[in-house]
Amino acid sequence: MNEERKIVVEEVEAVNAPPRARVEDVESPGAKLERKRDYLDGFLQQKPQDVAPDQPGGSIYDGVIAALKDIFDPEIPVNIYDLGLIYGVDVDPEGGVVVTMTLTTPHCPVAESMPGEVELRVGAVPGVRDAEVNLVWDPAWDPAKMSDEARLELGML
């Protein structure tokens, strides 16, 4: 079992340099950026396909969210959606919308008028048959419910 191993060494005078890589059609940085921009623009503008109007991404649902983002708290310069006052938006296939929301406090000066304004604005969205607003106090609102955009606007981020 004593097998002898030998290492063969070959000495060479010179080695041919490997061929250099050549790029014939180099894309200019400007062209590359334009190609990426076209791709991103198309990607970002793309809408989900076959989304029912009453589902997130659908026309009625997104219209309701946009309407809610147009309503601002009179004491805080942030819309009620980003403020975290909207707990839920339910849209049925026939266009009935139920918004579940709260206010910053039960003693809020707009406690009587805000739900009515939400109902009117949501009811004006194209495709909405009727709107209902459920005002709830549980769970209570707290600043943790605000979006990052709202925190930034209020200097809390």
N, C-alpha and C positions, 0 to 999 in steps of 0.2 A: 504494500500500500504506500510505499514511499515513492510517490510520483514526483518527478522533478519538473518544475515549471521554469520556463525561460521567457524573459521579456526581450522582444526583438526591438531594437532601436534603429531607426532609419534616419540618417543625417541627410539634410537637403541644403543646397546652396541658396536658393531663393524660392519665394512663393509668389505666384501670380496674384495681383490684387483682385478682389472680387469686383464684378461689374457694379457700377454706380446705378442707383435707382433714378429713373427719369420720369418726371411728370410733364406730360405734353400739354394737357389742358388744365391749367391752374385757374381756379375760380377766384376772381378778385374779391377782396373783403367786402366791398360794397354790394356786389352781386349776391354773395353768401348771406349778408344781413337782410337784403331784400327778400330772398327766398325764405328765410326764417320768419320774417315779418308776415309775408303772405300766408304761411302755414299757420302762424299763431292767430292772425286776424280771422281766418276761416274757422279755426278751432274754437275761438272764443265767441264767435257770432253764431255758432251752430246751436240750434234748438233741439231739445230731445224729440225724437220721432215718436209718433203714435201715443202721445200723452193726452189722456182725457182732460177736458177743460176743468174738471173739478179736482184734479190731482196736482200736487206740487209740480210746477213746470208747465201746467196747463194755463190757458188764457184767463179763465175766470179766477182761479186761485191766485195767479200772479197779479192780476188786476186788483184783487182784494188787498194783497200785501202792499202793493204800490199805493193804494188809497189810504191804508193805515199809516204808511210812512209819510203821508202828507198832513197828518194831524199832529200838532205839536202841543206839548204840555205848556200851559200859559206861564207857569212859574219857572220852568226849566227849558232852555232853548234846544231841546232834543225831541224828536218825534216819538210817539208813544210805542211804536214797534221796537225801536232800538233801545228805548228806556226799559224795556222788559215788562211793560204793562199788559201785553197780549200773551195770554197763556195758551190759546188754541184757536185755530181757524178750521172749521169743518164746512166743506162744500158738498152738497149732495148732487147727484147727476142731473136733477131737474133745475138746479140753480139756486136752491135754498142755501143760505149761508148762516152759520152760527159762530159768533165770535165770543170766546170766553176771555174776559179781561179783569183786571183789577185796577186800583188807583194806588198812588204812593201811600195814602193814608185814608181811613174812613172819613176824616174831617177835611178832606181836600176841598177847596172852594169850588171845584168843577164837578163834584160828585153827582150833582143832579143833571148837569148839561153834557158832560163828556160822553156817557153812553148813548145819548140821543144823537150827538154829532157823529159818533162812530156808525150808528145805524143808518143815518142819512148818507154818509159818504160811501159806505159799503153798498148800500142799496142802489147807488147811482152807477156802480160799475157795470159795464155792458155784459149781459148774460146772467146777471143776478136777478132771480125772481123775487126773493124777499130776503130781508136781513133781520137777524135777531141777535141781541147782545145780552150775554149773561155776565153780570157783575158779581165777582166772587171775592171773598176776603181770606180764603184759606187755599193755598198757602199765602201768607202775607208777603207783600212785595218787599224786597230789600235790594240794595245797590248791586249785589252780586248778579242780579238778573239782567243788568245792562250789557249791551254789546260793547265790543272794544271801541267801536266808532263813537258811541255815546260817552264812554269813559275818557276818550281822547278829547272830545269836544268840551267836556267839563273839567279837563285838567286833572283827571284822576288816574291817568295812566303814565 
